Amino acid sequence: MTDIKHDPLWVHEDEPDAVPSTGDLELAERVALRRVSGLSTELADISEVEYRKLRLERVVLVGVWTEGDGTEAEASLAELARLAETAGSQVLEGLVQRRNRPDPATYIGAGKARELREVVIASGADTVICDGELSPGQLRQLEEQLKVKVIDRTALILDIFAQHARSREGKAQVELAQLQYLLPRLRGWGEAMSRQAGGRAGGGNGGVGLRGPGETKLETDRRRIHKRIAKLRRELTGMRTVRETKRGRRTANAVPSVAIVGYTNAGKSSLLNAITGAGVLVEDALFATLDPTTRRSTTPDGWPYTLTDTVGFVRHLPHQLVEAFRSTLEEVADADLLLHVVDGSDPAPERQVTAVRDVLAEITEERDAPMPPELLVVNKVDAADDLALARLRHLLPDAVFVSARTGVGITRLHERVAERLPHPDVLVDVLVPYTRGDMVARVHAEGEVLAEEHTAEGTQLRAKVRPDLAGVLGEFDVPAGAR
């Protein structure tokens, strides 16, 4: 990592807009807008340059480093670069500034905004992406000073979700999140659209003929967005009912459910394929999976259960997305077991674990329900070095280490899943008539048969079953004296 205090390119004199010293930050750190190396995705092959210029947006990334060390700040910006590439952009530069907190007006301060404008001009960028969520005011001020399009991390993630949504429910969820994000950021007060003045707003407000439609248009847009949000929520409620019906059917059939959760691109879909042979789309891209996929599997001793692949999480996942994807994420909250997949090849996998658990806590808190039991699965061990794996085994002693690509550890994972799933615990002693062979088959499929005997009256079974099946078998109970 470059030492900021000895970087001649990015250490500048203190400026009036710089954050006042609090003793926590060194002067050189506070005034430096520091280039992060290794983020550029410009092509070296000149033959493709003209094509790429037409197809891709050219972006500069900028972040504010408020806490932790420089490594964390650079890792966050590197993740932003991957998000930008996933959205179809070409990353030209990555800049980080050290501050106590983001500037309330321009995110990075007026002086740094001027420096950033020079970088934008020099690189030929047409978009700036900020590694944080900007307020409407910050967005407007930055665009006015930089003269190019400015978006924040939230808008970038929403854009990726919009590109990857396939199902009707997924598209509705993404549109709802985008509209909720857009609503407070509607702009219509600029030079092109004046406020509508009412009554005797002569003289000072421009008078007759100059009372523009700005406010009317803004309010019309807001009304339309509110109506569309209400319609989307009604549609999603209907889809949620269908999802709950399917989930209720699985619950009624006493099939345990396992939800695969984890950071985006941790290999959740690959793991689902490795366990069930589902053939789900696997792509080395962020947020490749938005629509949940449920498949049936069995434990090594024959117990059936369902596996559901869910949307991936990311640090600072926009609240609008958590809200919009609530019905999907409820699959997680209602599961009997969570397979928490961690990317073992990531430089800081423990941060992934923390980010995922934060989102899970938000879901379970709002539902006022305890979080399901969790089984950590460290994936991509074939791509991780031995030292990193040894460190992870120390940090996560109860985790299962696997490679969904090569199959390493999958057998052990099957065994651990079987151990953690709920097992039948109600002891029944029943005599089932031969005319009800379906009930005998169900006991074998869903319960644990301890003893079986064929008598003149029917099949006598002693077994452990789940409470719902025990209730159905109640009519076949063997009296205590006849056992």
DRENDO-1510 file (C-alpha; in Angstrom, 1 decimal, always signed):
<recs>
REC; n; res; u; v; w
REC; 1; MET; +0.0; +0.0; +0.0 .
REC; 2; THR; +1.3; +3.5; -0.9 .
REC; 3; ASP; +2.3; +5.6; +2.1 .
REC; 4; ILE; +0.1; +8.7; +1.8 .
REC; 5; LYS; +2.6; +10.9; +3.5 .
REC; 6; HIS; +5.2; +10.2; +0.8 .
REC; 7; ASP; +2.9; +10.3; -2.2 .
REC; 8; PRO; +3.9; +13.5; -4.1 .
REC; 9; LEU; +1.0; +13.3; -6.5 .
REC; 10; TRP; -1.9; +13.4; -4.0 .
REC; 11; VAL; -0.7; +15.3; -1.0 .
REC; 12; HIS; -1.9; +18.9; -1.2 .
REC; 13; GLU; -2.0; +22.0; +1.0 .
REC; 14; ASP; -4.9; +22.2; +3.4 .
REC; 15; GLU; -8.1; +23.8; +2.1 .
REC; 16; PRO; -10.8; +25.9; +3.7 .
REC; 17; ASP; -13.3; +23.1; +3.2 .
REC; 18; ALA; -11.1; +20.4; +4.8 .
REC; 19; VAL; -12.4; +18.7; +8.0 .
REC; 20; PRO; -11.0; +20.5; +11.1 .
REC; 21; SER; -8.4; +18.5; +12.9 .
REC; 22; THR; -9.7; +16.5; +15.9 .
REC; 23; GLY; -6.4; +14.8; +16.8 .
REC; 24; ASP; -7.6; +11.5; +15.4 .
REC; 25; LEU; -6.3; +12.0; +11.8 .
REC; 26; GLU; -2.9; +13.1; +10.6 .
REC; 27; LEU; -2.8; +16.3; +8.5 .
REC; 28; ALA; -1.4; +14.5; +5.5 .
REC; 29; GLU; -4.2; +11.9; +5.6 .
REC; 30; ARG; -7.0; +14.5; +5.9 .
REC; 31; VAL; -5.9; +16.6; +2.9 .
REC; 32; ALA; -5.0; +13.7; +0.5 .
REC; 33; LEU; -7.2; +12.5; -2.3 .
REC; 34; ARG; -5.4; +9.3; -2.8 .
REC; 35; ARG; -5.3; +7.2; -6.0 .
REC; 36; VAL; -6.0; +3.5; -5.5 .
REC; 37; SER; -4.0; +1.4; -7.9 .
REC; 38; GLY; -5.1; -1.7; -9.7 .
REC; 39; LEU; -8.7; -0.7; -10.3 .
REC; 40; SER; -8.5; +0.3; -14.0 .
REC; 41; THR; -10.2; -2.0; -16.5 .
REC; 42; GLU; -9.1; -0.1; -19.6 .
REC; 43; LEU; -8.2; -2.4; -22.5 .
REC; 44; ALA; -4.7; -2.8; -23.7 .
REC; 45; ASP; -5.9; -4.2; -27.1 .
REC; 46; ILE; -6.3; -1.1; -29.2 .
REC; 47; SER; -8.4; -3.0; -31.8 .
REC; 48; GLU; -11.3; -3.2; -29.3 .
REC; 49; VAL; -11.1; +0.3; -27.9 .
REC; 50; GLU; -13.5; +2.0; -30.3 .
REC; 51; TYR; -16.1; -0.8; -29.7 .
REC; 52; ARG; -15.8; -0.6; -26.0 .
REC; 53; LYS; -16.1; +3.2; -26.0 .
REC; 54; LEU; -19.5; +2.8; -27.7 .
REC; 55; ARG; -20.6; +0.0; -25.4 .
REC; 56; LEU; -19.3; +0.9; -21.9 .
REC; 57; GLU; -19.6; +3.9; -19.6 .
REC; 58; ARG; -16.2; +5.2; -18.5 .
REC; 59; VAL; -16.3; +5.7; -14.8 .
REC; 60; VAL; -14.2; +7.1; -12.0 .
REC; 61; LEU; -14.8; +5.7; -8.5 .
REC; 62; VAL; -14.5; +7.9; -5.3 .
REC; 63; GLY; -14.8; +6.9; -1.7 .
REC; 64; VAL; -14.5; +8.5; +1.7 .
REC; 65; TRP; -12.5; +6.5; +4.3 .
REC; 66; THR; -13.9; +7.3; +7.7 .
REC; 67; GLU; -12.9; +4.4; +9.9 .
REC; 68; GLY; -10.7; +1.3; +10.0 .
REC; 69; ASP; -7.4; +1.1; +8.1 .
REC; 70; GLY; -6.5; +1.9; +4.6 .
REC; 71; THR; -6.7; -1.8; +3.5 .
REC; 72; GLU; -10.4; -1.8; +4.3 .
REC; 73; ALA; -11.0; +1.4; +2.4 .
REC; 74; GLU; -9.2; +0.0; -0.7 .
REC; 75; ALA; -11.1; -3.3; -0.4 .
REC; 76; SER; -14.4; -1.5; -0.3 .
REC; 77; LEU; -13.4; +0.5; -3.5 .
REC; 78; ALA; -12.2; -2.7; -5.2 .
REC; 79; GLU; -15.7; -4.2; -4.5 .
REC; 80; LEU; -17.2; -1.1; -6.0 .
REC; 81; ALA; -15.1; -1.6; -9.1 .
REC; 82; ARG; -16.4; -5.1; -9.4 .
REC; 83; LEU; -20.0; -3.8; -9.0 .
REC; 84; ALA; -19.3; -1.2; -11.7 .
REC; 85; GLU; -17.9; -3.8; -14.1 .
REC; 86; THR; -20.9; -6.0; -13.5 .
REC; 87; ALA; -23.2; -3.1; -14.4 .
REC; 88; GLY; -21.3; -2.7; -17.7 .
REC; 89; SER; -18.9; +0.0; -16.9 .
REC; 90; GLN; -15.2; +0.5; -17.6 .
REC; 91; VAL; -13.3; +1.7; -14.5 .
REC; 92; LEU; -10.6; +4.3; -15.2 .
REC; 93; GLU; -9.6; +5.6; -11.8 .
REC; 94; GLY; -10.3; +4.9; -8.1 .
REC; 95; LEU; -9.8; +7.7; -5.5 .
REC; 96; VAL; -10.1; +7.6; -1.7 .
REC; 97; GLN; -10.2; +10.5; +0.7 .
REC; 98; ARG; -9.6; +10.3; +4.5 .
REC; 99; ARG; -12.2; +12.3; +6.5 .
REC; 100; ASN; -13.9; +12.1; +9.8 .
REC; 101; ARG; -17.2; +11.9; +8.0 .
REC; 102; PRO; -18.5; +12.6; +4.4 .
REC; 103; ASP; -18.9; +16.3; +3.6 .
REC; 104; PRO; -22.7; +17.1; +4.0 .
REC; 105; ALA; -22.7; +19.3; +0.8 .
REC; 106; THR; -20.5; +17.5; -1.7 .
REC; 107; TYR; -19.5; +14.2; -0.1 .
REC; 108; ILE; -15.8; +14.9; -0.5 .
REC; 109; GLY; -15.6; +18.6; +0.0 .
REC; 110; ALA; -15.5; +21.5; -2.4 .
REC; 111; GLY; -11.7; +21.5; -2.9 .
REC; 112; LYS; -11.6; +17.8; -3.5 .
REC; 113; ALA; -14.5; +18.1; -5.9 .
REC; 114; ARG; -12.4; +20.5; -8.0 .
REC; 115; GLU; -9.5; +18.0; -8.0 .
REC; 116; LEU; -11.9; +15.2; -9.0 .
REC; 117; ARG; -13.2; +17.4; -11.9 .
REC; 118; GLU; -9.6; +17.6; -13.2 .
REC; 119; VAL; -9.3; +13.8; -12.9 .
REC; 120; VAL; -12.6; +13.4; -14.8 .
REC; 121; ILE; -11.4; +15.7; -17.6 .
REC; 122; ALA; -8.0; +14.0; -17.8 .
REC; 123; SER; -9.4; +10.5; -18.0 .
REC; 124; GLY; -12.3; +11.2; -20.3 .
REC; 125; ALA; -14.8; +9.7; -17.8 .
REC; 126; ASP; -18.5; +10.3; -18.3 .
REC; 127; THR; -19.7; +9.0; -14.9 .
REC; 128; VAL; -18.5; +9.3; -11.2 .
REC; 129; ILE; -19.6; +6.5; -8.8 .
REC; 130; CYS; -19.4; +7.3; -5.1 .
REC; 131; ASP; -18.8; +4.5; -2.5 .
REC; 132; GLY; -21.7; +5.4; -0.3 .
REC; 133; GLU; -25.3; +6.6; -0.4 .
REC; 134; LEU; -25.6; +10.3; -1.4 .
REC; 135; SER; -28.3; +12.6; -0.2 .
REC; 136; PRO; -30.3; +14.4; -2.9 .
REC; 137; GLY; -28.4; +17.6; -2.1 .
REC; 138; GLN; -25.0; +15.9; -2.4 .
REC; 139; LEU; -26.0; +14.4; -5.7 .
REC; 140; ARG; -27.1; +17.7; -7.1 .
REC; 141; GLN; -24.0; +19.6; -5.9 .
REC; 142; LEU; -21.6; +17.0; -7.2 .
REC; 143; GLU; -23.2; +16.9; -10.6 .
REC; 144; GLU; -23.1; +20.7; -10.9 .
REC; 145; GLN; -19.4; +20.8; -10.0 .
REC; 146; LEU; -18.2; +17.7; -12.0 .
REC; 147; LYS; -20.4; +18.3; -15.1 .
REC; 148; VAL; -20.9; +14.6; -15.5 .
REC; 149; LYS; -23.4; +12.0; -14.3 .
REC; 150; VAL; -23.0; +11.1; -10.6 .
REC; 151; ILE; -24.5; +8.0; -9.0 .
REC; 152; ASP; -24.0; +6.3; -5.6 .
REC; 153; ARG; -23.4; +2.8; -4.5 .
REC; 154; THR; -27.2; +2.2; -3.9 .
REC; 155; ALA; -28.1; +3.3; -7.4 .
REC; 156; LEU; -25.4; +1.0; -8.9 .
REC; 157; ILE; -26.6; -2.0; -7.0 .
REC; 158; LEU; -30.2; -1.3; -8.0 .
REC; 159; ASP; -29.1; -1.1; -11.6 .
REC; 160; ILE; -27.4; -4.5; -11.4 .
REC; 161; PHE; -30.5; -6.0; -9.9 .
REC; 162; ALA; -32.6; -4.5; -12.7 .
REC; 163; GLN; -30.4; -6.2; -15.3 .
REC; 164; HIS; -30.5; -9.6; -13.6 .
REC; 165; ALA; -34.2; -9.8; -12.7 .
REC; 166; ARG; -35.9; -12.5; -14.7 .
REC; 167; SER; -39.1; -13.6; -13.0 .
REC; 168; ARG; -42.2; -11.4; -12.7 .
REC; 169; GLU; -41.7; -11.2; -9.0 .
REC; 170; GLY; -38.1; -10.3; -9.3 .
REC; 171; LYS; -38.8; -7.5; -11.7 .
REC; 172; ALA; -41.6; -6.1; -9.5 .
REC; 173; GLN; -39.3; -6.2; -6.5 .
REC; 174; VAL; -36.5; -4.4; -8.2 .
REC; 175; GLU; -38.9; -1.8; -9.7 .
REC; 176; LEU; -40.3; -1.1; -6.3 .
REC; 177; ALA; -36.9; -0.6; -4.8 .
REC; 178; GLN; -35.9; +1.7; -7.6 .
REC; 179; LEU; -39.0; +3.8; -7.2 .
REC; 180; GLN; -38.5; +4.1; -3.4 .
REC; 181; TYR; -34.9; +5.2; -4.1 .
REC; 182; LEU; -36.0; +7.7; -6.8 .
REC; 183; LEU; -38.9; +9.4; -4.9 .
REC; 184; PRO; -36.9; +11.7; -2.6 .
REC; 185; ARG; -34.4; +12.4; -5.4 .
REC; 186; LEU; -36.9; +13.8; -8.0 .
REC; 187; ARG; -35.6; +17.1; -9.2 .
REC; 188; GLY; -37.5; +19.9; -11.0 .
REC; 189; TRP; -36.4; +23.1; -9.4 .
REC; 190; GLY; -33.6; +24.0; -11.7 .
REC; 191; GLU; -33.2; +26.8; -14.2 .
REC; 192; ALA; -35.4; +25.0; -16.8 .
REC; 193; MET; -38.4; +24.7; -14.5 .
REC; 194; SER; -39.4; +27.5; -12.1 .
REC; 195; ARG; -41.7; +27.0; -9.1 .
REC; 196; GLN; -45.4; +27.6; -9.8 .
REC; 197; ALA; -46.5; +30.8; -8.1 .
REC; 198; GLY; -50.1; +31.2; -7.1 .
REC; 199; GLY; -52.4; +34.2; -6.4 .
REC; 200; ARG; -50.8; +37.7; -6.8 .
REC; 201; ALA; -47.3; +36.5; -7.3 .
REC; 202; GLY; -46.5; +39.4; -9.6 .
REC; 203; GLY; -43.3; +41.5; -9.5 .
REC; 204; GLY; -40.8; +39.5; -7.5 .
REC; 205; ASN; -41.8; +36.1; -8.8 .
REC; 206; GLY; -41.9; +37.0; -12.5 .
REC; 207; GLY; -45.6; +37.7; -12.9 .
REC; 208; VAL; -48.0; +36.6; -15.6 .
REC; 209; GLY; -46.5; +34.3; -18.2 .
REC; 210; LEU; -43.5; +33.4; -16.1 .
REC; 211; ARG; -45.2; +31.2; -13.5 .
REC; 212; GLY; -43.8; +27.9; -14.8 .
REC; 213; PRO; -45.1; +24.4; -14.4 .
REC; 214; GLY; -42.2; +23.1; -12.3 .
REC; 215; GLU; -44.0; +22.3; -9.1 .
REC; 216; THR; -47.0; +20.9; -10.9 .
REC; 217; LYS; -44.8; +18.6; -13.0 .
REC; 218; LEU; -42.9; +17.5; -9.9 .
REC; 219; GLU; -46.1; +16.8; -8.0 .
REC; 220; THR; -47.5; +14.9; -11.0 .
REC; 221; ASP; -44.4; +12.7; -11.1 .
REC; 222; ARG; -44.6; +12.1; -7.4 .
REC; 223; ARG; -48.3; +11.1; -7.7 .
REC; 224; ARG; -47.5; +8.7; -10.5 .
REC; 225; ILE; -44.7; +7.1; -8.5 .
REC; 226; HIS; -46.8; +6.7; -5.4 .
REC; 227; LYS; -49.6; +5.1; -7.5 .
REC; 228; ARG; -47.1; +2.7; -9.1 .
REC; 229; ILE; -45.5; +1.8; -5.7 .
REC; 230; ALA; -49.0; +1.0; -4.4 .
REC; 231; LYS; -49.8; -1.2; -7.4 .
REC; 232; LEU; -46.4; -3.0; -7.1 .
REC; 233; ARG; -47.0; -3.7; -3.4 .
REC; 234; ARG; -50.5; -5.1; -4.2 .
REC; 235; GLU; -49.0; -7.4; -6.9 .
REC; 236; LEU; -46.2; -8.5; -4.6 .
REC; 237; THR; -48.7; -9.3; -1.8 .
REC; 238; GLY; -50.5; -11.6; -4.2 .
REC; 239; MET; -47.2; -13.3; -5.2 .
REC; 240; ARG; -46.3; -13.5; -1.5 .
REC; 241; THR; -49.6; -15.4; -0.9 .
REC; 242; VAL; -48.6; -17.9; -3.6 .
REC; 243; ARG; -45.1; -18.3; -2.1 .
REC; 244; GLU; -46.6; -18.9; +1.4 .
REC; 245; THR; -49.0; -21.5; +0.0 .
REC; 246; LYS; -46.1; -23.4; -1.5 .
REC; 247; ARG; -44.1; -23.1; +1.6 .
REC; 248; GLY; -47.1; -24.1; +3.7 .
REC; 249; ARG; -47.6; -27.2; +1.6 .
REC; 250; ARG; -44.0; -28.2; +2.2 .
REC; 251; THR; -44.4; -27.6; +5.9 .
REC; 252; ALA; -47.6; -29.7; +6.0 .
REC; 253; ASN; -45.7; -32.5; +4.3 .
REC; 254; ALA; -43.1; -32.2; +7.1 .
REC; 255; VAL; -40.3; -31.7; +4.7 .
REC; 256; PRO; -37.4; -29.8; +6.5 .
REC; 257; SER; -36.2; -26.7; +4.6 .
REC; 258; VAL; -32.6; -25.6; +4.2 .
REC; 259; ALA; -31.8; -22.0; +2.9 .
REC; 260; ILE; -28.5; -21.2; +1.2 .
REC; 261; VAL; -27.4; -17.7; +2.1 .
REC; 262; GLY; -24.2; -15.8; +1.8 .
REC; 263; TYR; -22.3; -13.0; +0.2 .
REC; 264; THR; -22.8; -12.3; -3.5 .
REC; 265; ASN; -20.6; -14.5; -5.7 .
REC; 266; ALA; -19.7; -16.8; -2.8 .
REC; 267; GLY; -20.8; -19.8; -4.8 .
REC; 268; LYS; -24.3; -20.5; -3.5 .
REC; 269; SER; -25.7; -21.6; -6.8 .
REC; 270; SER; -22.7; -23.8; -7.5 .
REC; 271; LEU; -23.2; -25.4; -4.1 .
REC; 272; LEU; -26.9; -26.1; -4.8 .
REC; 273; ASN; -25.9; -27.8; -8.1 .
REC; 274; ALA; -23.2; -29.8; -6.3 .
REC; 275; ILE; -25.7; -31.1; -3.7 .
REC; 276; THR; -28.8; -31.6; -5.8 .
REC; 277; GLY; -27.6; -31.6; -9.5 .
REC; 278; ALA; -30.2; -28.8; -10.0 .
REC; 279; GLY; -28.5; -27.3; -13.1 .
REC; 280; VAL; -29.1; -23.7; -11.8 .
REC; 281; LEU; -27.3; -20.8; -13.7 .
REC; 282; VAL; -23.8; -20.4; -12.4 .
REC; 283; GLU; -22.0; -17.2; -13.4 .
REC; 284; ASP; -18.8; -15.5; -12.1 .
REC; 285; ALA; -20.7; -12.2; -11.5 .
REC; 286; LEU; -22.2; -10.3; -8.6 .
REC; 287; PHE; -25.9; -10.8; -8.1 .
REC; 288; ALA; -26.3; -13.5; -10.8 .
REC; 289; THR; -29.1; -15.0; -8.7 .
REC; 290; LEU; -32.1; -12.9; -7.8 .
REC; 291; ASP; -35.0; -15.4; -8.2 .
REC; 292; PRO; -34.9; -18.1; -5.5 .
REC; 293; THR; -34.7; -21.7; -6.7 .
REC; 294; THR; -35.9; -24.6; -4.5 .
REC; 295; ARG; -34.8; -28.2; -5.1 .
REC; 296; ARG; -35.4; -31.4; -3.2 .
REC; 297; SER; -32.6; -33.5; -1.8 .
REC; 298; THR; -32.1; -36.4; +0.7 .
REC; 299; THR; -29.7; -37.0; +3.5 .
REC; 300; PRO; -27.3; -40.0; +3.3 .
REC; 301; ASP; -29.8; -42.0; +5.4 .
REC; 302; GLY; -32.7; -41.2; +3.1 .
REC; 303; TRP; -34.4; -38.2; +4.8 .
REC; 304; PRO; -35.9; -35.7; +2.4 .
REC; 305; TYR; -35.4; -32.0; +2.7 .
REC; 306; THR; -35.6; -28.9; +0.4 .
REC; 307; LEU; -32.7; -26.6; -0.5 .
REC; 308; THR; -33.4; -23.0; -1.5 .
REC; 309; ASP; -30.9; -20.8; -3.3 .
REC; 310; THR; -31.4; -17.1; -2.3 .
REC; 311; VAL; -30.3; -13.7; -3.4 .
REC; 312; GLY; -26.7; -12.8; -2.4 .
REC; 313; PHE; -25.9; -10.1; +0.1 .
REC; 314; VAL; -23.3; -7.3; +0.0 .
REC; 315; ARG; -21.9; -4.8; +2.5 .
REC; 316; HIS; -24.2; -1.8; +2.8 .
REC; 317; LEU; -27.1; -3.6; +1.0 .
REC; 318; PRO; -29.6; -0.8; +0.2 .
REC; 319; HIS; -32.5; -0.8; +2.7 .
REC; 320; GLN; -34.9; -0.5; -0.3 .
REC; 321; LEU; -33.8; -3.9; -1.6 .
REC; 322; VAL; -34.2; -5.6; +1.8 .
REC; 323; GLU; -37.7; -4.2; +2.0 .
REC; 324; ALA; -38.6; -5.1; -1.6 .
REC; 325; PHE; -37.2; -8.6; -1.4 .
REC; 326; ARG; -38.9; -9.3; +1.9 .
REC; 327; SER; -41.2; -12.0; +0.7 .
REC; 328; THR; -38.2; -13.8; -0.9 .
REC; 329; LEU; -36.0; -13.4; +2.2 .
REC; 330; GLU; -38.8; -14.9; +4.3 .
REC; 331; GLU; -37.8; -18.2; +2.8 .
REC; 332; VAL; -34.6; -17.6; +4.9 .
REC; 333; ALA; -36.4; -16.7; +8.1 .
REC; 334; ASP; -38.7; -19.8; +7.9 .
REC; 335; ALA; -36.0; -22.3; +7.2 .
REC; 336; ASP; -35.0; -25.1; +9.5 .
REC; 337; LEU; -31.3; -24.6; +8.8 .
REC; 338; LEU; -29.2; -21.9; +7.1 .
REC; 339; LEU; -26.2; -22.9; +5.0 .
REC; 340; HIS; -24.1; -19.8; +5.2 .
REC; 341; VAL; -21.7; -19.9; +2.3 .
REC; 342; VAL; -18.4; -18.0; +2.6 .
REC; 343; ASP; -15.9; -17.3; -0.2 .
REC; 344; GLY; -12.7; -18.9; +1.1 .
REC; 345; SER; -10.7; -17.1; -1.6 .
REC; 346; ASP; -11.8; -13.6; -0.6 .
REC; 347; PRO; -9.1; -11.5; +1.1 .
REC; 348; ALA; -11.3; -10.8; +4.1 .
REC; 349; PRO; -14.0; -13.5; +4.4 .
REC; 350; GLU; -14.9; -12.5; +8.0 .
REC; 351; ARG; -16.3; -9.2; +6.7 .
REC; 352; GLN; -18.5; -11.2; +4.4 .
REC; 353; VAL; -19.8; -13.2; +7.3 .
REC; 354; THR; -20.5; -10.0; +9.3 .
REC; 355; ALA; -22.4; -8.3; +6.4 .
REC; 356; VAL; -24.6; -11.4; +5.8 .
REC; 357; ARG; -25.4; -11.7; +9.5 .
REC; 358; ASP; -26.3; -8.0; +9.7 .
REC; 359; VAL; -29.0; -8.4; +7.0 .
REC; 360; LEU; -30.3; -11.7; +8.5 .
REC; 361; ALA; -30.6; -9.9; +11.9 .
REC; 362; GLU; -32.6; -7.2; +10.2 .
REC; 363; ILE; -35.0; -9.7; +8.7 .
REC; 364; THR; -35.5; -11.7; +11.8 .
REC; 365; GLU; -35.9; -8.7; +14.0 .
REC; 366; GLU; -38.7; -7.2; +11.9 .
REC; 367; ARG; -40.5; -10.6; +12.0 .
REC; 368; ASP; -39.8; -10.9; +15.8 .
REC; 369; ALA; -38.6; -14.5; +15.2 .
REC; 370; PRO; -35.3; -16.1; +16.2 .
REC; 371; MET; -32.7; -16.7; +13.5 .
REC; 372; PRO; -32.7; -20.3; +12.3 .
REC; 373; PRO; -29.6; -22.4; +13.2 .
REC; 374; GLU; -26.6; -21.7; +11.0 .
REC; 375; LEU; -24.0; -24.0; +9.4 .
REC; 376; LEU; -21.0; -22.2; +8.0 .
REC; 377; VAL; -19.7; -23.5; +4.7 .
REC; 378; VAL; -16.4; -22.2; +3.4 .
REC; 379; ASN; -16.5; -22.6; -0.4 .
REC; 380; LYS; -13.8; -22.2; -3.1 .
REC; 381; VAL; -11.1; -24.0; -1.0 .
REC; 382; ASP; -9.4; -25.0; -4.3 .
REC; 383; ALA; -8.8; -21.2; -5.0 .
REC; 384; ALA; -7.6; -20.3; -1.6 .
REC; 385; ASP; -4.0; -20.6; -0.3 .
REC; 386; ASP; -3.1; -22.9; +2.6 .
REC; 387; LEU; -2.2; -20.1; +5.0 .
REC; 388; ALA; -5.6; -18.4; +4.4 .
REC; 389; LEU; -7.4; -21.7; +5.0 .
REC; 390; ALA; -5.5; -22.4; +8.2 .
REC; 391; ARG; -6.5; -18.9; +9.4 .
REC; 392; LEU; -10.1; -19.6; +8.5 .
REC; 393; ARG; -10.1; -23.0; +10.3 .
REC; 394; HIS; -9.0; -21.2; +13.4 .
REC; 395; LEU; -11.6; -18.4; +13.0 .
REC; 396; LEU; -14.5; -20.7; +12.0 .
REC; 397; PRO; -13.8; -24.0; +13.8 .
REC; 398; ASP; -17.3; -25.4; +13.2 .
REC; 399; ALA; -17.4; -24.6; +9.5 .
REC; 400; VAL; -17.4; -27.2; +6.7 .
REC; 401; PHE; -14.7; -26.6; +4.0 .
REC; 402; VAL; -15.7; -27.5; +0.5 .
REC; 403; SER; -15.2; -26.8; -3.2 .
REC; 404; ALA; -18.4; -26.8; -5.2 .
REC; 405; ARG; -16.4; -26.9; -8.4 .
REC; 406; THR; -14.2; -29.9; -7.6 .
REC; 407; GLY; -16.5; -31.7; -5.2 .
REC; 408; VAL; -14.1; -31.6; -2.3 .
REC; 409; GLY; -15.9; -31.8; +1.1 .
REC; 410; ILE; -19.4; -32.2; -0.4 .
REC; 411; THR; -19.8; -35.7; +1.2 .
REC; 412; ARG; -18.9; -34.3; +4.6 .
REC; 413; LEU; -21.4; -31.4; +4.0 .
REC; 414; HIS; -24.1; -33.9; +3.4 .
REC; 415; GLU; -23.4; -35.6; +6.7 .
REC; 416; ARG; -23.3; -32.3; +8.6 .
REC; 417; VAL; -26.6; -31.2; +7.1 .
REC; 418; ALA; -28.2; -34.5; +8.1 .
REC; 419; GLU; -26.9; -34.0; +11.7 .
REC; 420; ARG; -28.3; -30.5; +12.0 .
REC; 421; LEU; -31.8; -31.1; +10.4 .
REC; 422; PRO; -34.7; -31.6; +12.9 .
REC; 423; HIS; -35.4; -35.3; +13.3 .
REC; 424; PRO; -38.7; -37.1; +14.3 .
REC; 425; ASP; -39.2; -37.1; +18.0 .
REC; 426; VAL; -42.7; -38.4; +18.7 .
REC; 427; LEU; -42.8; -42.2; +19.5 .
REC; 428; VAL; -45.9; -44.0; +18.1 .
REC; 429; ASP; -47.0; -47.6; +18.3 .
REC; 430; VAL; -49.7; -48.3; +15.6 .
REC; 431; LEU; -51.4; -51.1; +13.9 .
REC; 432; VAL; -52.1; -50.0; +10.3 .
REC; 433; PRO; -54.7; -52.0; +8.2 .
REC; 434; TYR; -53.4; -53.5; +5.0 .
REC; 435; THR; -55.9; -51.3; +3.2 .
REC; 436; ARG; -53.8; -48.2; +4.3 .
REC; 437; GLY; -50.5; -49.1; +2.8 .
REC; 438; ASP; -50.1; -45.4; +2.0 .
REC; 439; MET; -49.7; -44.6; +5.7 .
REC; 440; VAL; -47.0; -47.4; +6.1 .
REC; 441; ALA; -45.1; -45.9; +3.2 .
REC; 442; ARG; -45.4; -42.4; +4.7 .
REC; 443; VAL; -44.0; -43.6; +8.0 .
REC; 444; HIS; -41.1; -45.2; +6.2 .
REC; 445; ALA; -40.5; -42.0; +4.1 .
REC; 446; GLU; -40.9; -39.4; +6.9 .
REC; 447; GLY; -40.2; -41.2; +10.1 .
REC; 448; GLU; -37.7; -43.5; +11.7 .
REC; 449; VAL; -39.0; -47.1; +12.0 .
REC; 450; LEU; -37.8; -48.9; +15.1 .
REC; 451; ALA; -39.8; -52.1; +14.7 .
REC; 452; GLU; -42.2; -53.6; +12.1 .
REC; 453; GLU; -44.3; -56.7; +12.2 .
REC; 454; HIS; -46.9; -58.1; +9.8 .
REC; 455; THR; -49.9; -59.5; +11.7 .
REC; 456; ALA; -53.3; -60.9; +10.6 .
REC; 457; GLU; -55.0; -57.5; +11.2 .
REC; 458; GLY; -52.3; -55.3; +9.5 .
REC; 459; THR; -48.8; -53.9; +9.9 .
REC; 460; GLN; -47.7; -53.1; +13.4 .
REC; 461; LEU; -45.2; -50.2; +13.5 .
REC; 462; ARG; -43.2; -48.7; +16.3 .
REC; 463; ALA; -41.6; -45.6; +15.0 .
REC; 464; LYS; -40.5; -42.0; +15.7 .
REC; 465; VAL; -42.3; -39.4; +13.6 .
REC; 466; ARG; -43.0; -35.7; +13.5 .
REC; 467; PRO; -45.9; -34.3; +15.5 .
REC; 468; ASP; -48.1; -33.7; +12.4 .
REC; 469; LEU; -47.8; -37.3; +11.2 .
REC; 470; ALA; -48.3; -38.6; +14.8 .
REC; 471; GLY; -51.7; -36.8; +14.8 .
REC; 472; VAL; -52.7; -38.5; +11.5 .
REC; 473; LEU; -51.7; -41.9; +12.9 .
REC; 474; GLY; -53.7; -41.4; +16.1 .
REC; 475; GLU; -56.6; -43.5; +14.8 .
REC; 476; PHE; -54.3; -46.5; +14.5 .
REC; 477; ASP; -52.9; -46.4; +18.0 .
REC; 478; VAL; -52.3; -49.8; +19.6 .
REC; 479; PRO; -53.9; -50.0; +23.2 .
REC; 480; ALA; -51.2; -50.1; +25.9 .
REC; 481; GLY; -52.3; -53.6; +27.0 .
REC; 482; ALA; -52.1; -55.0; +23.5 .
REC; 483; ARG; -48.4; -53.9; +23.0 .
</recs>
